[in-house]
Amino acid sequence: MRPNLVFSGRPDIRFVLHLAGVAALASLSGCYSLGASGPNTKGVLDTAKHSATSRMAADIKIIDLTDGVVSRLDSASAPVTFSKAFGDGANSRTLIGRGDTLDISIWEAPPAALFGSVAQAQALSGGSGRASSAFSVSQASSFPEQMVDENGLIRIPFVGPVVAAGRTPTEIARAIEGRLKGKANDPQVLVRLTKNSAQDVTVVGDVVQSVRVALSPAGDRLLNVIAEAGGPKQPVNKINVQITRGGQVVSMPLESVIRVPSENIHLKSNDIVTLLYQNYSFTALGAVGRNAEIDYESTGITLVQALGRINGLRDDRADVKGVFVFRLEDPANLDPTIVQGAKMTPDGRIPVIYRVNLKDAATFFYGQRFAIKNKDVLYVSNTPLVDLLKFVNIVSGLAFTTSALSNGL
């Protein structure tokens, strides 16, 4: 027989609301998170210890950013400059190459008999058999312009084939004079380069016009050749210059070449100059003043500069010990003890998280040398107190709501 439950009066509504509030708080206390823009500091550090969510997670290396780490990165990733790789020696000699065009003149002392004629000399001397004073100077003979053939040769009447490729105009003139001795009367030869097809450089990429630029005998510098192509189409601070010489390829920011005169080197024949538009960026997330993908110049940006561009850390949320830089690092930049046994991505990189402690004032000094790389992720976690404050705010809100409802009843 079921007992009859009879209330002597209406139930206490305040008690019911109190129980509802307690139930809500109990459910909140069991939640994993009260809402956040990413993992907290402990969660990031635990990533390297556990692989519950990702196979790669256990392979991520956590590296505390110290002065020694920054110095190693500086040394390992020091850029190769044009002046170090190629030097700055201009061509000391103008060497003739295949496809070049030469203008050749041969001078003979009177009476000219090989390229001129005795009859001409007698006519000019009044038939006396002596050269007049006007003809006492040597006589010149010019030939059609000679193009150096695929074998590197030119051909001169009464001389035959002459090797021109790899010689200077002066050396070619001496070779012709040597062949004419005993045939012409005191021959003097002048060789002049009229069209330079072999001594040139190619300029391509993000320039106004891709061209081949003939090098002058005085030598041409990098910026002169870029100007010949009309200059870059994109802003200077977004352009990298790449020089290919033989099997060596070196790249530098165009802005650095402009700022440092020693990098405006002389170019050599067959160099290839390529201007490349580079859109470098990093992503800022978490408790920072600006969550966004941030573009930066081809000359690079440091950690301190990056923090400035995102308006720094949020004073009300950020954990100054929880600043992290996520990067796929080149193994050559890391300590061998870290590389040993590390799992790499398919492109040969190692997942690394650099931990930055901004509570240490010294960090701001070596942070000015720590370079942010393209596609880095800069993440700042919430301080643990933030979750507590969120919980207190929720509790306070529920308490005031319960009190208001109970008072209304």
Number of C-alpha atoms within 10 A of each C-alpha: 3 4 5 6 6 6 7 6 6 6 9 10 13 15 12 13 18 16 13 14 17 15 12 14 16 11 10 15 12 8 10 7 11 13 9 13 12 15 16 20 20 11 11 17 18 14 21 17 14 15 14 10 9 10 10 16 16 17 20 24 21 21 16 13 19 18 16 10 18 17 13 15 18 15 11 14 12 9 12 11 17 22 15 11 11 17 14 17 12 15 17 9 12 19 21 24 23 20 19 21 21 22 17 22 17 21 21 21 17 20 23 23 17 16 17 16 12 14 14 14 23 17 14 17 17 11 13 11 14 16 19 17 9 9 17 14 14 17 18 16 14 12 12 10 16 18 21 22 17 11 12 19 17 21 15 13 9 13 14 11 13 17 18 26 22 14 16 17 22 14 15 23 21 15 16 24 20 14 15 19 12 9 14 21 18 15 22 20 20 17 18 16 18 14 15 21 19 18 23 20 21 20 22 19 16 19 21 16 16 18 17 19 21 19 23 12 15 12 17 21 17 18 18 14 22 24 12 16 20 13 18 21 14 15 11 17 18 20 24 21 23 20 21 15 16 9 5 9 13 15 18 20 23 24 18 18 19 14 10 9 10 15 22 20 20 23 27 21 16 18 16 19 24 21 24 20 21 16 13 18 20 19 20 23 18 22 26 23 18 18 15 12 16 15 17 20 17 22 15 15 21 16 21 19 17 22 17 12 15 18 13 16 20 16 12 11 18 23 23 20 17 22 23 24 23 19 20 18 18 17 18 12 15 17 12 10 8 14 16 9 9 16 16 18 12 7 8 11 16 22 20 21 25 18 22 22 19 15 12 10 9 12 18 16 11 20 22 15 17 23 19 22 19 18 16 18 19 24 22 29 27 26 19 14 13 16 17 12 11 13 17 12 12 16 17 12 12 19 16 12 14 20 15 11 13 16 10 7 9
